[in-house]
Amino acid sequence: MARLSPLVALPPLAFAAIAGMFLWGMGRDDPDALPSALIGREAPTVPATTLPGRTQLTDDMLRAPGVKLVNFWASWCPPCRAEHPTLTSLSHEMPVYGIDLKDPPSNATEFLDEHGDPFRALATDPSGRAAIDWGVTAPPETFIIDGEGRILHRHAGPLIREDYTNRFLPELEKAREAAR
């Protein structure tokens, strides 16, 4: 009688391990969510630069009472352009602050002049240093900030369609409810 090599069991065991990892990943609450280490922590500082003729975003604004949004955006970013009407609508309900990421000032100014400026105040991040501090992977990203300047939620991607209504709005409503 021939003995079977222990190596024969290796492929089925490897398959079972990979299948187990996939099943675990599918069982998470939101498998598409990118976790942020900053949730519940004070928002990082904002750059001390802005676009000509615009109000400078300051750290004190982020610590003012009430729920607010901070949106990392750029004029060269197609998803940022797609979410712009949503930000404009939200700006009628609450403070929306912008951080313009790696964008020539003339392009950013032209974009806001042409499409409207939903931002109560702006900062510019030409080097991307602030984006790194905030954990931004790519624009657009929007942060919900509480009245003490703490990050409550990070939304990666444009605020549009089902992603906006199913993922972002429930978090915004939760923040507004907690602020009452």
N, C-alpha and C positions, 0 to 999 in steps of 0.2 A: 504494500500500500504506500503510495507516494504522499509525502508531506507537502502541505500547502505553505508557500512562503508568506510570512507576515506582510510583505509588501502588497499582496493581493487586496488586503483590507484598506489600504491607503486611499485609493480613489473614492470608494463609497464614504469613508469618513470625512474626506475633504469636501465632498459634495454636501454632506449633512451639515457640516460647519457653515458653509457658505449659505445654504438654504436657511439655516437658523438665524444668521445675521440679517438676511433679507426680511424674514418674518418679523424679527424684532424691530427693524427700521420702519416697516409698514404699520406697526402697532403704535407708533408715537402719536401724540395729539395732532401735530401738524408737521408731517415729514418734510415739507418745503420750507419751514421756518429756519431762519438763520439766527441762532441764539446770540444774545448780546451780553457780555460781561458787565455792561453798564446799567442794566435794569435795576432800579432802586437806588442807584448812586447819583451823586450830584453831577450835573452835566459838566463836561470839560469846558475850559475857557474857549471863548470865540476870538477869532482874529481881530485885531484893532485896525482893520482897513475896510473901506467900503468903496462903492462906485461913486463917481462924481455926482453931486447933487442929491444923493440919497442919504437917509438917516442911518447913522452907524449903529449896528447891533452891539449891545453891551451885555456883559455877564449879569448886571443888575436887572436888565429886562427879563432874563430867564428866571430870576428869583422873585419877580413881582407876583402878586396874588393872581390866581386863576390858571386854568389850563391853557397851554399854548403849544404851537407846533414850531419845529425847526426843520427846514427842508434844505438838503444839500442838492444843488441843481447846477446845470450849465446850459448855455445856449446851444452848444454843439451836440447835446444829448437828445436824440429823438424821443425816448420815453419821458424825458422832462417836458418836452413840448406837448406830448400827449396828455400829461397830467395837469398842465397849466390851467385849463378851465376849472378843474376840481379845486385847485389851490385858490383860485379867484373866488369861487363860491364859498369856500371855507373862510376866507378872509373877511367875509361879511358877518360871520358868526363869532370869530375869535381871533386873537393875534396869531398871525403866521409870519415867521421870521425866515429869512433866507440866507444861505451861505453859498456863494457862487464859487464853484470849484474849477480850478485850472482853466480859466476862461479869460481871453483878452477883454479888458474893461470896455472897449468900444463895442465888441460883439454883444456882451451882456447888456449894456445900456441900450443898444439898438433893439435887442429882443424885447426888453421890458417896455420900451417906448412904443413898439409896434403891437405887442400882444397884451399890454396892461401890466401893472406892477401890483401883485397881490401881497407884497411883503411890507409889513409895518416898519421893519428895519432890516438892513442887510450888512453882511460882512463878506469879504472876499478872501479866498484861500488859494492864491496863485501857485503855491508850492505843493499843496495837498497835505500839509502838516496837520492842520486841524482835522481833516477827514480821517487821518490815521488815529489821532487822539480819540475821536468819536467812534472809531471802529467801522467807518464807512468802507464798503467794498467797491461800490460803483454808484454813481448817481442814476436815478434819484433815490434818496433815502429820506424818510421823514420820521422824526422823533416826537413823541408826545411827552410834554414836560409838565410837571405839576407846579403848584404855587410856591414851592420851596426850591425849585430848580432841579428837581430829581427827574431822571428819565424813567418814564413809566412803560414805554413801548417803543420799539424800533420796527419800522416797516421798510423793508428793502424792496425796491421796485416802484413803478408808477402807481399813483392812486387813481386807478381806472377800473371800470367794469366790476366783475364779481370779486376780484381781489380787494377792491375798495369796500364794497358793501359787505362781503363775508369775513374779511380779515381785519381791515382797518377800522371801520365804523364801530363794531362791537367794542374794540379797545378804547376808542375815543369816548363812547357813551359810558363805559365803565369809569374812565378818568373823570368825566363830567359829574357823574353820580357821586363819586368819592369826594369831589370838591364842594358839594352842596352841604 
